[in-house]
Amino acid sequence: MTVRDTMNASGGRMRDPSSKTVALYARVSTMDQSCDMQLEDLRHYAKQRFGRCYEFVDEGVSGTQRRRPQLDALMQNARKRRFDVVLVWKFDRFARSVRHLVDGLDEFKALGIDFVSYTEGVDTTTPTGQLLFHIVGAVAQFERDLIAERVRAGIAHARALGKRIGRPRAEINVERVSGLRGQGRSLRQIAQALNVPVSRVRRALTGDPRPEVSPAMSGN
């Protein structure tokens, strides 16, 4: 990560306390490519509008990779509120997919961080850009609700067919449990030895016939 202080036209530092801090993100997929063109445009844009500038640059990193060192660092700094705006050259420099873009913009919205895509003219510091944030947030919530509804429908269908929901009940040898207990083993030690939950060991010792209840079944 590189930190720069943007200079005004006269060469002096911009001391306006209301100036926003911007994070630039640039990326190229191969080492024989250069981020210079992206950074030149982004620095010029940032110089006109913002104060302090952080730079995060991934070189030789494919956009399809889940882990990108500098993008990961940018997101970590965003969660610490180190800057007010994220500036990228183009959407595909930042996001590896539409899903990733929606999730990223949704997180920035929750953090109160604006997003600007230089070449695509998207700027959430403007009313039109704010509309994008609202749309992205609505899409993200819709997808979460849709997934939850599908899960509930799937569980209801499985129960209607008589299928048991949740993890299979752990089989246990009651005699072996009693033998290990007789050797002075704790419930946790017995559970580890038999690779079963402690609650299952306890029920085996007390003769409780109740089946294991998974979190999905209990509703907790």
C-alpha positions in Angstrom: 0.0 0.0 0.0 1.3 3.4 -1.0 0.2 6.7 0.7 0.2 10.0 -1.2 -0.8 13.5 -0.3 -2.7 15.0 -3.3 -1.4 18.5 -4.2 -3.5 21.4 -5.3 -2.8 23.4 -8.5 -0.4 25.8 -6.7 1.7 22.9 -5.4 0.6 23.3 -1.8 -1.0 20.6 0.3 -4.8 20.5 0.3 -5.6 21.3 4.0 -9.3 21.4 3.7 -10.5 19.2 6.7 -13.5 18.2 4.7 -11.4 16.7 2.0 -12.1 13.0 1.6 -9.4 10.3 1.7 -9.5 8.1 -1.4 -8.2 4.5 -2.0 -7.0 3.8 -5.5 -7.1 0.2 -6.7 -5.4 -1.0 -9.9 -4.7 -4.4 -11.2 -3.2 -6.2 -14.2 -3.3 -10.0 -14.8 0.3 -10.6 -15.9 3.7 -9.4 -15.0 4.4 -8.2 -18.5 1.5 -5.7 -18.2 1.7 -2.4 -16.3 -0.7 -0.6 -14.1 0.9 2.8 -15.1 -2.0 3.8 -17.4 -4.6 3.0 -14.8 -2.7 4.8 -12.0 -2.0 7.9 -14.1 -5.7 8.4 -14.8 -6.7 7.6 -11.2 -4.1 9.9 -9.7 -5.1 12.7 -11.9 -8.8 12.2 -11.0 -8.0 11.9 -7.3 -5.8 15.1 -7.4 -8.8 17.1 -8.7 -11.3 15.9 -6.1 -9.7 14.3 -3.0 -7.1 14.9 -0.3 -4.9 12.0 1.0 -4.6 9.1 -1.3 -3.9 5.4 -0.6 -2.8 3.1 -3.4 -3.4 -0.6 -3.6 -1.9 -2.3 -6.7 -2.0 -6.0 -7.7 0.4 -6.8 -10.5 0.4 -10.2 -12.2 -2.8 -11.2 -10.4 -5.8 -12.7 -12.4 -9.2 -11.2 -11.7 -10.6 -14.7 -11.2 -8.4 -15.3 -8.2 -10.3 -15.3 -4.9 -7.4 -14.0 -2.9 -5.6 -10.9 -4.1 -3.1 -9.4 -1.7 -3.7 -5.7 -2.3 -7.4 -6.0 -2.7 -7.6 -8.0 0.5 -5.5 -5.2 2.1 -7.9 -2.6 0.7 -10.9 -4.4 2.2 -9.2 -4.7 5.6 -8.5 -1.0 5.6 -12.0 -0.2 4.5 -13.3 -2.0 7.5 -11.1 0.1 9.7 -12.6 3.3 8.0 -9.1 4.4 6.8 -10.6 6.1 3.7 -13.9 7.6 2.5 -13.9 6.6 -1.2 -12.7 3.7 -3.3 -11.6 4.6 -6.9 -11.0 2.0 -9.6 -10.3 2.4 -13.3 -13.0 -0.1 -14.3 -15.4 -2.5 -12.6 -13.5 -5.6 -13.8 -10.3 -4.4 -12.3 -12.0 -4.6 -8.9 -14.5 -7.5 -9.1 -14.0 -11.0 -10.4 -17.8 -11.5 -11.0 -21.1 -9.7 -10.8 -21.7 -11.4 -7.5 -18.4 -10.2 -6.2 -19.2 -6.6 -7.3 -22.6 -6.7 -5.7 -21.1 -8.0 -2.4 -18.3 -5.4 -2.5 -20.6 -2.5 -3.2 -23.0 -3.7 -0.5 -20.2 -3.8 2.0 -19.0 -0.3 1.1 -22.5 1.0 1.5 -22.7 -0.5 5.0 -19.4 1.0 5.9 -20.4 4.5 4.5 -17.7 4.3 1.8 -18.3 5.7 -1.7 -17.3 4.0 -4.9 -16.1 5.5 -8.1 -15.4 3.7 -11.4 -13.4 6.1 -13.5 -14.0 4.9 -17.1 -17.6 3.9 -16.5 -18.6 7.2 -14.9 -20.1 5.5 -11.8 -19.8 7.8 -8.8 -21.8 7.1 -5.6 -20.9 10.6 -4.3 -23.6 11.9 -6.7 -27.4 11.4 -6.5 -27.3 9.1 -9.6 -24.5 7.0 -8.0 -26.4 6.8 -4.7 -29.2 5.3 -6.7 -26.8 2.6 -7.8 -25.9 1.8 -4.1 -29.6 1.5 -3.3 -30.2 -0.8 -6.3 -27.2 -2.9 -5.3 -28.4 -3.2 -1.8 -31.8 -4.2 -2.9 -30.4 -6.8 -5.2 -28.2 -8.2 -2.5 -31.1 -8.4 0.0 -33.4 -10.0 -2.7 -30.8 -12.7 -3.3 -30.4 -13.4 0.4 -34.1 -13.7 0.8 -34.4 -15.9 -2.2 -31.7 -18.3 -1.0 -33.4 -18.5 2.5 -36.7 -19.2 0.9 -35.3 -22.0 -1.3 -33.6 -23.5 1.8 -36.9 -23.4 3.8 -38.8 -24.9 0.8 -36.2 -27.7 0.4 -36.5 -28.6 4.1 -40.3 -28.6 4.0 -40.2 -30.8 0.9 -37.8 -33.3 2.5 -39.8 -33.5 5.7 -43.0 -34.1 3.7 -41.2 -37.1 2.1 -40.3 -38.4 5.6 -36.6 -37.6 5.4 -34.7 -36.7 8.5 -33.2 -33.2 8.4 -29.8 -32.6 9.9 -26.7 -34.7 10.6 -27.1 -38.5 11.0 -27.3 -39.7 14.6 -23.9 -40.8 15.8 -23.8 -44.5 16.5 -22.2 -45.4 19.8 -21.3 -48.6 21.6 -22.8 -48.2 25.1 -20.7 -51.0 26.6 -17.5 -49.4 25.4 -18.6 -46.1 26.8 -19.3 -47.7 30.2 -15.9 -49.4 30.0 -14.0 -46.2 29.3 -15.9 -44.4 32.0 -15.0 -47.2 34.4 -11.3 -46.5 33.6 -11.8 -43.0 34.9 -12.0 -41.2 31.5 -13.9 -37.9 31.4 -16.9 -37.5 29.1 -14.8 -35.3 26.8 -12.1 -37.9 26.6 -14.6 -40.6 25.8 -16.2 -38.4 23.1 -12.8 -37.8 21.5 -11.9 -41.5 21.6 -15.1 -42.5 19.9 -15.4 -39.4 17.7 -18.9 -38.5 18.9 -20.4 -35.5 20.6 -20.1 -35.2 24.4 -23.9 -35.1 24.6 -24.2 -38.5 22.9 -21.8 -40.0 25.5 -23.8 -38.5 28.3 -27.0 -39.9 26.9 -25.5 -43.3 26.5 -24.4 -43.4 30.1 -27.8 -42.3 31.4 -29.8 -44.6 29.0 -31.6 -41.6 27.5 -33.1 -42.9 24.2 -33.7 -39.4 22.7 -32.1 -38.9 19.3 -29.5 -36.3 18.6 -31.1 -33.0 17.6 -29.2 -30.9 15.0 -29.2 -27.1 15.0 -31.3 -27.2 11.9 -34.0 -29.2 13.7 -33.9 -27.3 16.9 -34.4 -23.9 15.2 -31.6 -22.3 17.2 
